[in-house]
Structure formats: structure tokens, C-alpha cells
Amino acid sequence: MSLRSFIDETASSSRQLAVFDGSVDGPLESMLAETFEEQPLDLTIDEAANSTPSIEADTKVVLIEDDRVVAESSLMELYDALLAINSDLFITGARELGEIELPDVLANLDNQEFRLRGYPLAHKEKFLLIVISRYIEQLAWETGRGTLRSSFQNLSRVTDEVGTHNVYKSMGETGVDVHLYGYESAESDIDDLQSGLEVSVHAGDSAEHHNAWFVVFRPDEWTEQKKGAALVCLEMEPRIWDGFWTYDRERVVAIDEYIAATL
């Protein structure tokens, strides 16, 4: 068992993103196409909004799976949540916990394996992982109880990035049991984290400590209102990530238990 095995067992599905009543040359459509152009998702742009009767008139983007519409979002929702952001919004704390909104189209891309590139290989692809990470952190913060396990590769990032530090400081004000994973770039990394945050730090030198990016929230009590989620990614090459996220209870529990036992 390994984090890679969780990614490899992610089943592929027939999914398609479609923009309706759009302009092929529109700037937002172009940004969306660029973000998903290397992914196992077909993206089509159709200027005839009425070409699919099951889609409401004001819908701009839909997610289709096995010839069935499973999620709908406006193009502006996707712009605000993903296309308009940059990593500075989260690094500086300009976008805080409680302000993360995940459009239905993105939320329903769970259990889909992605290969995403960071800058400068691509401008927008990696931001999908950042948004999902913050969404899962927000889910833990809002629920207030449970276990959150987050990997940062270099542990110093948690203290160096103001926004990230604020997220985990806020988490300490809840009943969430927080565990941070990664490698130390300096002897003071663990002391710096534990002096300012209510967290348990798990430093190591394994390949998964160095290459893994995960955010896993397992609530104490799993109900319809209190659900968990897990994002699991591995940096396979510099700035190239393989990964997926899931809300499936069995998978979240299995990932949580693997990390707790191994890292």
C-alpha cells in the first residue's frame, strides 16, 4: 500500500465539460479551455444554449457523465473560484477560511485522476489543487471536530506563508486534531510550528514526505451534514502532479488510516 496506490485505483469515468451559449473566442472560455486542456475531460463550447433541453437557460457550464448532466455552474462562478485566482490570494491570506466557494461543476470532479502542472509549465492548472485543498481545510474548520492531516513537503511553508499559517492557527481554535507532514529544511522547522500552532508535526525523509501533497479530513461522526474529504497528490516530476480527491467515506478512512500508520 502507498499513496500512489490510492491514485492508481481511482476509476476512470466518461466525463465532459460543456460551455453553452458561449463564445469560442471569449476570454473566460479560453481560460477554462487552457486550465483543462491536458486533462482526461473533453471540453466543448456550444453557442446554442437550447441544444441540450435538460440544461436551464442561465446555465453556462455543465459537467456531463455517461450522457447525463450531473452538475451545473455559471461561467462567472468558475471564474471567481478558479480562473481569477492566483496563489498569492492564499499565501497572503487575502482569501480566508469561510470565503471558499466550490462551484458544483468543480465539486463533482471527485474520483477523477488528474495530472496538473505548476508554473511556469502552466498558468492555471495547479490552482485546482490549491482550491480543493482550501475547501477541505474549510470543511474541517466548519465541522469543528475530527482529524485533519495535511502535507506540505517543506514544512517551513506553513510558517513562511502568512495565509497558510493563519488557516492552521484558526484550526487550533476548533476541536479538530491537526497533523502536519513533510520534511525539515532547517532544524527550527518543528519548533517554529509547535510554538505557534496547536498541531502535531510528523517530519521525515521518505519519498512521500518529500513528494506528497495531501489534505485529508475525517470527521468524528460522519453524517449527511458532517462529511469528510481527501485530496491526494504526488509530484511525479518537478512541478507535475498526479492526484485526485474524493468524498467517499471508505476511501477517506482508508487514506487517513494509511497516513496515520505510515507517515
C-alpha positions, 0 to 999 in steps of 0.5 A: 500500500502507498499513496500512489496506490490510492491514485492508481485505483481511482476509476476512470469515468466518461466525463465532459465539460460543456460551455453553452451559449458561449463564445469560442473566442471569449476570454473566460472560455479560453481560460477554462479551455487552457486550465483543462486542456491536458486533462482526461475531460473533453471540453466543448463550447456550444453557442446554442444554449437550447441544444441540450433541453435538460440544461436551464437557460442561465446555465453556462457550464455543465459537467456531463457523465455517461450522457447525463448532466450531473452538475451545473455552474455559471461561467462567472462562478468558475471564474471567481473560484478558479480562473481569477485566482492566483496563489498569492490570494492564499499565501497572503491570506487575502482569501480566508477560511469561510470565503471558499466557494466550490462551484458544483461543476468543480465539486463533482470532479471527485474520483477523477485522476488528474495530472496538473502542472505548476508554473511556469509549465502552466498558468492555471492548472495547479490552482485546482489543487490549491482550491480543493485543498482550501475547501477541505481545510474549510470543511474541517474548520466548519465541522469543528471536530475530527482529524485533519492531516495535511502535507506540505513537503517543506514544512517551513511553508506553513510558517513562511506563508502568512495565509497558510499559517493563519488557516492552521492557527484558526484550526487550533481554535476548533476541536479538530486534531491537526497533523502536519507532514513533510520534511525539515529544511532547517532544524527550527522547522518543528519548533517554529510550528509547535510554538505557534500552532496547536498541531502535531508535526510528523517530519521525515525523509521518505519519498512521500514526505518529500513528494506528497501533497495531501489534505485529508479530513475525517470527521468524528461522526460522519453524517449527511451534514458532517462529511469528510474529504481527501485530496491526494497528490504526488509530484511525479516530476518537478512541478507535475502532479498526479492526484485526485480527491474524493468524498467517499467515506471508505476511501477517506478512512482508508487514506487517513488510516494509511497516513496515520500508520505510515507517515 
